[in-house]
Amino acid sequence: MARVDVRPGRRARDRRAVPLLAIGLAVGLTVTAVPGWAAAAPAAAWVASPATEPVEEPGEEPGEDPPTADPTDPGPVPTEAPSTTAPPPETTPPAATTAPAPTTAAPQQPAPTTAAPTTGGPPPAPSVPPVRPSAPAATPPAPLAGVSVTTDDVTLTAAYWNAPNTVTTLRVTVTNTGATPARIRLAYTLPAGLTDTGTEGCAPVGGGEHHCGEWSSAPGARFSTLLRVRVDGDAWKRMPLNGSVRVTATAPGMPGTVGDDEGFAVLFPPGPPVPGIRLDADAVSFDISGGSSGLDVRLANTGRVDAEGRVDVVLPAGVTVPTPPAGCTTVDPTRTRCHLGTLAAGRSVQLRLPVSATPEAQRQAPLAGAVLGQLDPRSGRARQVQMSFRITAAAALATPVASPPAPTGSQGVLAAGVPAVGDDAGGSVRRTAILLIAISALLVVLALALATTSLRRRMAAPAGASTAATE
């Protein structure tokens, strides 16, 4: 009987091939299945590392905040901040009602002509899998420094027409939206016809511009201040009038500033009062998509004789009437004139104009527009009255508060001491993970090659040995 010649060296190689194959497959599967393990561990270490303390400059006392004066300010800054008052209550959306929705009965089907077979009991109710509550969405952390501002409008009553000037207040509400204490400064611009009457902590710097002192604000603090302004008796001749308010904030240990701004409107009542004519206009509102519901204007002839009616609409910069309706023409980019024809005594007419605004104008909202109504009778003097209307936009409320420059591709501010993805540490982690994956792939290929070669030799060895024995 022929014996197969299996040398000891070949058996040793066969024994070594199996452990090598097992080790290579285990390493390759482990590294390939969890490729993010190498990157996740260093990231966790970065987050857990303590924040780097700011380096104190020579000559500074320990704990002293760096100066927060803005080098671009043209004028002196008051040393005292304006007095504060309680902010208005925050508006919240109405709560959803808990009453069940009304059920609608399905239309009755005609009864079948043949009776269905009866069963011993009602059919079993279908099993409904339990609903697993979804995990609450993670709330992004607040930036280290942030600030927002909202304003009311300067709204005048009918008493304005009986006074040489009117002193009123403009409420400004400031919120520290950051995660650290901050120094907050206020600046505002008044339009022509309005002057400051000595708001405490603020000073004019020219061109209607005013700068105020600093507040020290805690994280999440919300407060209001009242700006005292005087409206001239002839300011209505310049309508529409708009102003703006700006706030900036600095936080200890953070370079630069963050800021926010918002406009305000000066709203005049219909007037000066003239008998025989009445004018009214609704507010204009732009939704988040930039679309507007339009401007509705009503002109009434309350006199005793017929008159020719006319309406002029004056809009702020960036707001226009893109397609004037029939009977209306564009006088200039900010003024549209509509001829209404003969308006009988005791009758009124309503006019609707489409309104559009540029994204920049919507971000500056609220703004003010003006409407001038005129009735010209066949005999007698023409009667004219005008008023302001408010322009608001959802884009102004949706604009995110400015924040310090962040690494490219980031939508927020990273905590101090946390390196951004893409720096040297992130690159080295990524390179290490790629190297491990490549090595594991080579080990798998090598193990498979050794195993294949060993199996081929074992299958070919008996045939060769038998042939030699037979010869």
C-alpha positions, 0 to 999 in steps of 0.5 A, a space after each residue: 500500500 502506497 503511503 502519502 509522504 507528508 513532511 513535518 515542515 508542511 504540517 507545521 505550515 498548515 498548523 500556522 495558517 489557521 491561527 494566522 487566518 483567524 487573527 487576521 479576520 478578527 482584527 480586520 472585522 473589529 477595526 472595519 466595523 467600528 471605524 469611528 472608534 479611533 476618532 470618537 475617543 480623542 473627541 471625548 478627551 477634547 470635550 473633557 479637557 478644561 478650558 484654557 484660561 485667558 492670558 492676562 496682559 501685563 499691568 492688568 489686575 487679576 479678574 479685571 475685564 478688558 476694556 470694551 470701548 469700540 475703537 470705531 466710535 466717533 464720539 465720547 461714550 457716557 460712563 453711566 448706563 441708561 436706567 432700566 425697567 421691567 421688560 414687557 411679558 414675552 409673547 408665547 404661542 397659544 397652547 394646544 387645546 386638549 379637546 378631542 377632534 370631532 369624529 366624522 361618521 362614515 357614510 352608511 353602506 347599503 345592507 347586503 341582500 344575503 345574510 352573512 354567516 354568524 360567528 360564535 363571537 366577535 372577531 379578535 381586535 387587531 394587535 397594535 404594537 406599542 408606541 415607543 416614545 422618541 427621545 427628546 431632541 438635544 438642545 444646542 448649547 448657548 453661545 458664550 456671548 450673544 445679545 438680542 434687541 427688540 423695540 416698540 414704535 413711537 406711536 402718536 395719538 390725535 393729541 399730536 395735532 393740537 401741540 407744538 411738539 410731543 414728548 414720548 418714550 421709545 421702549 427698547 428691550 435687551 436680552 443677554 442670549 449668551 452663556 457668560 456675563 457680558 458688557 452690553 452697549 446701546 446706540 440708536 439713530 433718530 430720524 429727522 423731526 425727532 430729538 432726544 430730550 436727555 435720556 440718562 446715560 446717552 449722548 448725541 454724537 451727530 447725525 441723529 446718532 446717540 451712544 449710551 454707557 454699558 450695562 453689566 448683564 448676567 447670562 439670560 438677563 432681560 431688561 428694558 430701557 425707555 428713551 425719551 424723544 421729542 417729536 416736532 409739530 411739523 414732523 408729519 410733513 416728512 413721513 414716513 419716518 423710521 429709526 434704528 436701535 443697535 446693541 453690542 456685547 463683549 464677554 470676558 476672555 472672548 475677542 471681538 463683539 457680538 451685536 443685533 439691531 432692529 428698526 422702529 417706526 414713527 406712526 402718525 394718526 390721520 391728519 391734520 384733521 380736515 372735515 369732509 374726508 376720512 382716510 384709513 390704512 392697514 398694516 403690511 406684514 411679510 411672512 417668512 417666505 417674503 410674501 406680503 398680503 398687500 396694503 389696504 387703503 380706504 378713502 371716504 367722502 364724508 362731505 356734502 358734495 362729490 369730489 375727485 379722489 386720489 391716493 398717494 402711497 409713500 414707502 421706505 427704501 427697499 419697499 415698492 409696489 411691483 405691479 400697480 393696479 388699474 388707475 395707479 402709476 409709479 411716480 418714483 421708486 418710493 411713491 405710487 399714485 392712484 386716481 379713484 375717479 369721482 367719489 360721491 358724497 357719503 361714499 367710500 372706496 377701498 383700494 388694495 395694492 401689492 407690496 414687495 420688499 428686498 431681504 435687507 428691508 425686511 431685516 430692518 423691519 419694523 418700518 413705516 409707510 405713509 398714505 396721502 388721501 385727497 378729495 378735490 370737489 368741483 367747487 371749493 378747496 381740496 381736502 387732504 389728509 395723511 397717516 402712517 402705517 406699520 410694515 413688519 416682516 417675519 424675517 426680522 424675527 428669524 434673523 439669528 443673533 450675530 456671534 463671534 467668527 466660528 471655524 468654517 462650516 460651523 453654525 455655532 460657537 465652540 466651547 473654549 478648549 475644544 478644537 474644531 474638526 479639521 485642525 491638526 488633531 482631527 487630521 492625525 486621528 483621521 490618518 490613524 484610522 485610515 492606516 489601521 483600516 489599511 493594515 487590517 485589510 492587508 492582513 485579511 488578504 494575506 491570511 486568505 492567500 496563505 489559507 488558499 495556498 495551503 489548501 491547494 498543496 494539501 489537495 495536490 499532495 496525495 495525488 502526487 505521492 500516489 503517482 510516485 508510489 505506483 511508479 
